[in-house]
Amino acid sequence: YTGQVALGHAAFFGIGAYTSSLCYIWFGLNPWFGMFLGGILAVAVSAVINYPCFRLHGRYFAIATLALGMIIRLLFTNWRLVGGALGVRLPLLPESLWNFQFHTTKLPYYYIMLVLCALIFAILYKIERSKLGFYLRAIKESEEAARSLGIDVAKYKLVAMSISVFFTAMAGTLYAQYVLYIDPISLMPLMTSILICVVPVLGGAGTLWGPVLGAPILLIAIEYSRAWLGGGGRGVDYMIVGAIMVAIIFRPAGLTSFFQGPRFRQW
């Protein structure tokens, strides 16, 4: 919403996964509470390391956040206390919603994610139509003009980043509870950060429906190509993402732009 592209979100995805998992293993903290604790910790880490980057713009900001994300990944890879490169295996618990584990079928995870996505969508809907949403759009259009209106640009960039990081960390907990094993290599690869950015860009960056449209199209394309190419499809993810980025050059507003013409406005 502020026009900045951050390429380090895989690190916060991993922080959320590690926080909830280790809090249960070490202290017996329920994963649901660990999810929110992971979000809070990710926001705190983001505020410390990303705030200085707000002076940068465009590709310089993207490169800085990418570098910080890779540093966090290297830290977890070499930190023996959290399992290092070998990762952490979560203990099996009785199947229940409270324990956040389901072994007979994975379908409950789908419904949990669906409910959480609906809640996040509702929260963002409110934000988009609030004073905060207006400030973020003003910053995206022109930081200088926003400052002239009395908007604290750095403060609201930090708010936007914190909201994004909190939800990303929550997703990390969902992933950890789904696979019951986490390690830095699978949690924090560069491709995860790229996909987090490409999904809204494909659907329509800075729009509420952008990620909703972009996510299924991108993931279906990637998974279908993997199944079709089999073992020979190594690296196909990068080719698909590259093709999408080339297509975005000709349609910068993404897929949502197809639904913003006069024909759709009358509805």
Contacts in CASP RR format, 6 or more apart in sequence:
PFRMAT RR
TARGET T0000
AUTHOR 0000-0000-0000
METHOD contacts of the structure
MODEL  1
YTGQVALGHAAFFGIGAYTSSLCYIWFGLNPWFGMFLGGILAVAVSAVIN
YPCFRLHGRYFAIATLALGMIIRLLFTNWRLVGGALGVRLPLLPESLWNF
QFHTTKLPYYYIMLVLCALIFAILYKIERSKLGFYLRAIKESEEAARSLG
IDVAKYKLVAMSISVFFTAMAGTLYAQYVLYIDPISLMPLMTSILICVVP
VLGGAGTLWGPVLGAPILLIAIEYSRAWLGGGGRGVDYMIVGAIMVAIIF
RPAGLTSFFQGPRFRQW
1 128 0 8 1.000
1 133 0 8 1.000
1 136 0 8 1.000
1 137 0 8 1.000
1 140 0 8 1.000
1 160 0 8 1.000
1 206 0 8 1.000
2 136 0 8 1.000
2 139 0 8 1.000
2 140 0 8 1.000
2 156 0 8 1.000
2 157 0 8 1.000
2 160 0 8 1.000
3 139 0 8 1.000
3 140 0 8 1.000
3 205 0 8 1.000
3 206 0 8 1.000
4 57 0 8 1.000
4 58 0 8 1.000
4 61 0 8 1.000
4 62 0 8 1.000
4 157 0 8 1.000
5 58 0 8 1.000
5 61 0 8 1.000
5 62 0 8 1.000
5 197 0 8 1.000
6 50 0 8 1.000
6 61 0 8 1.000
6 62 0 8 1.000
6 65 0 8 1.000
6 161 0 8 1.000
6 164 0 8 1.000
6 197 0 8 1.000
7 62 0 8 1.000
7 63 0 8 1.000
7 65 0 8 1.000
7 66 0 8 1.000
7 69 0 8 1.000
7 190 0 8 1.000
7 193 0 8 1.000
7 194 0 8 1.000
7 197 0 8 1.000
8 65 0 8 1.000
8 66 0 8 1.000
8 68 0 8 1.000
8 69 0 8 1.000
8 70 0 8 1.000
8 193 0 8 1.000
9 164 0 8 1.000
9 165 0 8 1.000
9 168 0 8 1.000
9 192 0 8 1.000
9 193 0 8 1.000
9 196 0 8 1.000
9 197 0 8 1.000
10 69 0 8 1.000
10 73 0 8 1.000
10 187 0 8 1.000
10 188 0 8 1.000
10 189 0 8 1.000
10 190 0 8 1.000
10 192 0 8 1.000
10 193 0 8 1.000
10 196 0 8 1.000
11 68 0 8 1.000
11 69 0 8 1.000
11 70 0 8 1.000
11 72 0 8 1.000
11 73 0 8 1.000
11 188 0 8 1.000
11 193 0 8 1.000
12 39 0 8 1.000
12 42 0 8 1.000
12 45 0 8 1.000
12 46 0 8 1.000
12 165 0 8 1.000
12 168 0 8 1.000
12 169 0 8 1.000
13 168 0 8 1.000
13 169 0 8 1.000
13 171 0 8 1.000
13 172 0 8 1.000
13 175 0 8 1.000
13 187 0 8 1.000
13 188 0 8 1.000
13 192 0 8 1.000
13 196 0 8 1.000
14 76 0 8 1.000
14 169 0 8 1.000
14 172 0 8 1.000
14 182 0 8 1.000
14 184 0 8 1.000
14 187 0 8 1.000
14 188 0 8 1.000
15 38 0 8 1.000
15 39 0 8 1.000
15 41 0 8 1.000
15 42 0 8 1.000
15 45 0 8 1.000
15 72 0 8 1.000
15 169 0 8 1.000
16 35 0 8 1.000
16 38 0 8 1.000
16 39 0 8 1.000
16 41 0 8 1.000
16 42 0 8 1.000
16 169 0 8 1.000
16 170 0 8 1.000
16 172 0 8 1.000
16 173 0 8 1.000
16 176 0 8 1.000
17 172 0 8 1.000
17 173 0 8 1.000
17 175 0 8 1.000
17 176 0 8 1.000
17 182 0 8 1.000
17 187 0 8 1.000
18 76 0 8 1.000
18 82 0 8 1.000
18 88 0 8 1.000
18 176 0 8 1.000
18 182 0 8 1.000
18 187 0 8 1.000
19 34 0 8 1.000
19 37 0 8 1.000
19 38 0 8 1.000
19 39 0 8 1.000
19 41 0 8 1.000
19 42 0 8 1.000
19 169 0 8 1.000
19 173 0 8 1.000
20 29 0 8 1.000
20 31 0 8 1.000
20 34 0 8 1.000
20 35 0 8 1.000
20 37 0 8 1.000
20 38 0 8 1.000
20 172 0 8 1.000
20 173 0 8 1.000
20 176 0 8 1.000
20 177 0 8 1.000
21 31 0 8 1.000
21 88 0 8 1.000
21 90 0 8 1.000
21 173 0 8 1.000
21 176 0 8 1.000
21 182 0 8 1.000
22 82 0 8 1.000
22 88 0 8 1.000
23 29 0 8 1.000
23 33 0 8 1.000
23 34 0 8 1.000
23 37 0 8 1.000
24 30 0 8 1.000
24 31 0 8 1.000
24 34 0 8 1.000
24 90 0 8 1.000
24 91 0 8 1.000
25 88 0 8 1.000
25 90 0 8 1.000
25 91 0 8 1.000
29 37 0 8 1.000
30 98 0 8 1.000
30 99 0 8 1.000
30 100 0 8 1.000
31 99 0 8 1.000
31 100 0 8 1.000
31 173 0 8 1.000
31 177 0 8 1.000
32 98 0 8 1.000
32 100 0 8 1.000
34 173 0 8 1.000
35 169 0 8 1.000
35 170 0 8 1.000
35 173 0 8 1.000
35 174 0 8 1.000
36 170 0 8 1.000
38 169 0 8 1.000
38 170 0 8 1.000
38 173 0 8 1.000
39 165 0 8 1.000
39 166 0 8 1.000
39 169 0 8 1.000
39 170 0 8 1.000
40 166 0 8 1.000
41 169 0 8 1.000
42 165 0 8 1.000
42 166 0 8 1.000
42 168 0 8 1.000
42 169 0 8 1.000
43 162 0 8 1.000
43 165 0 8 1.000
43 166 0 8 1.000
43 169 0 8 1.000
45 72 0 8 1.000
46 161 0 8 1.000
46 162 0 8 1.000
46 165 0 8 1.000
47 158 0 8 1.000
47 161 0 8 1.000
47 162 0 8 1.000
49 68 0 8 1.000
50 65 0 8 1.000
50 68 0 8 1.000
50 158 0 8 1.000
50 161 0 8 1.000
51 154 0 8 1.000
51 158 0 8 1.000
53 61 0 8 1.000
53 64 0 8 1.000
53 65 0 8 1.000
53 68 0 8 1.000
54 61 0 8 1.000
54 153 0 8 1.000
54 154 0 8 1.000
54 157 0 8 1.000
54 158 0 8 1.000
56 64 0 8 1.000
66 190 0 8 1.000
66 193 0 8 1.000
69 188 0 8 1.000
69 193 0 8 1.000
70 190 0 8 1.000
72 188 0 8 1.000
73 184 0 8 1.000
73 188 0 8 1.000
76 82 0 8 1.000
76 84 0 8 1.000
76 184 0 8 1.000
76 188 0 8 1.000
77 84 0 8 1.000
77 85 0 8 1.000
77 184 0 8 1.000
77 185 0 8 1.000
78 84 0 8 1.000
78 85 0 8 1.000
82 88 0 8 1.000
83 183 0 8 1.000
84 183 0 8 1.000
84 184 0 8 1.000
85 183 0 8 1.000
85 184 0 8 1.000
85 185 0 8 1.000
86 183 0 8 1.000
87 181 0 8 1.000
87 182 0 8 1.000
87 183 0 8 1.000
87 184 0 8 1.000
88 181 0 8 1.000
88 182 0 8 1.000
88 183 0 8 1.000
89 180 0 8 1.000
89 181 0 8 1.000
90 176 0 8 1.000
90 177 0 8 1.000
90 180 0 8 1.000
90 181 0 8 1.000
90 182 0 8 1.000
92 101 0 8 1.000
92 103 0 8 1.000
92 180 0 8 1.000
93 99 0 8 1.000
93 101 0 8 1.000
94 101 0 8 1.000
95 101 0 8 1.000
95 102 0 8 1.000
95 103 0 8 1.000
95 104 0 8 1.000
97 108 0 8 1.000
97 112 0 8 1.000
100 177 0 8 1.000
101 177 0 8 1.000
101 180 0 8 1.000
102 108 0 8 1.000
102 109 0 8 1.000
106 178 0 8 1.000
109 174 0 8 1.000
109 177 0 8 1.000
109 178 0 8 1.000
112 174 0 8 1.000
113 174 0 8 1.000
116 170 0 8 1.000
116 174 0 8 1.000
120 167 0 8 1.000
121 208 0 8 1.000
121 212 0 8 1.000
124 208 0 8 1.000
125 208 0 8 1.000
127 133 0 8 1.000
127 163 0 8 1.000
128 208 0 8 1.000
132 156 0 8 1.000
132 159 0 8 1.000
135 146 0 8 1.000
135 151 0 8 1.000
135 156 0 8 1.000
136 156 0 8 1.000
136 160 0 8 1.000
138 145 0 8 1.000
138 146 0 8 1.000
138 149 0 8 1.000
138 151 0 8 1.000
139 146 0 8 1.000
139 151 0 8 1.000
139 153 0 8 1.000
139 156 0 8 1.000
139 157 0 8 1.000
140 206 0 8 1.000
143 153 0 8 1.000
146 153 0 8 1.000
147 153 0 8 1.000
168 196 0 8 1.000
172 187 0 8 1.000
175 182 0 8 1.000
175 187 0 8 1.000
176 182 0 8 1.000
191 237 0 8 1.000
191 238 0 8 1.000
194 241 0 8 1.000
195 218 0 8 1.000
195 237 0 8 1.000
195 241 0 8 1.000
198 218 0 8 1.000
198 241 0 8 1.000
198 244 0 8 1.000
198 245 0 8 1.000
199 210 0 8 1.000
199 211 0 8 1.000
199 214 0 8 1.000
199 215 0 8 1.000
199 218 0 8 1.000
200 206 0 8 1.000
200 207 0 8 1.000
200 210 0 8 1.000
200 211 0 8 1.000
200 214 0 8 1.000
201 244 0 8 1.000
201 245 0 8 1.000
201 248 0 8 1.000
201 254 0 8 1.000
202 210 0 8 1.000
202 213 0 8 1.000
202 214 0 8 1.000
202 217 0 8 1.000
202 218 0 8 1.000
202 244 0 8 1.000
202 248 0 8 1.000
202 254 0 8 1.000
202 255 0 8 1.000
203 209 0 8 1.000
203 210 0 8 1.000
203 211 0 8 1.000
203 212 0 8 1.000
203 213 0 8 1.000
203 214 0 8 1.000
203 217 0 8 1.000
203 254 0 8 1.000
203 255 0 8 1.000
203 256 0 8 1.000
204 210 0 8 1.000
204 213 0 8 1.000
204 214 0 8 1.000
204 253 0 8 1.000
204 254 0 8 1.000
204 255 0 8 1.000
204 256 0 8 1.000
204 257 0 8 1.000
205 254 0 8 1.000
207 256 0 8 1.000
209 256 0 8 1.000
210 254 0 8 1.000
210 255 0 8 1.000
210 256 0 8 1.000
213 255 0 8 1.000
213 256 0 8 1.000
214 255 0 8 1.000
217 255 0 8 1.000
218 240 0 8 1.000
218 241 0 8 1.000
218 244 0 8 1.000
221 240 0 8 1.000
222 236 0 8 1.000
222 237 0 8 1.000
222 240 0 8 1.000
225 233 0 8 1.000
225 236 0 8 1.000
225 240 0 8 1.000
226 233 0 8 1.000
226 236 0 8 1.000
229 236 0 8 1.000
248 254 0 8 1.000
251 257 0 8 1.000
253 260 0 8 1.000
END
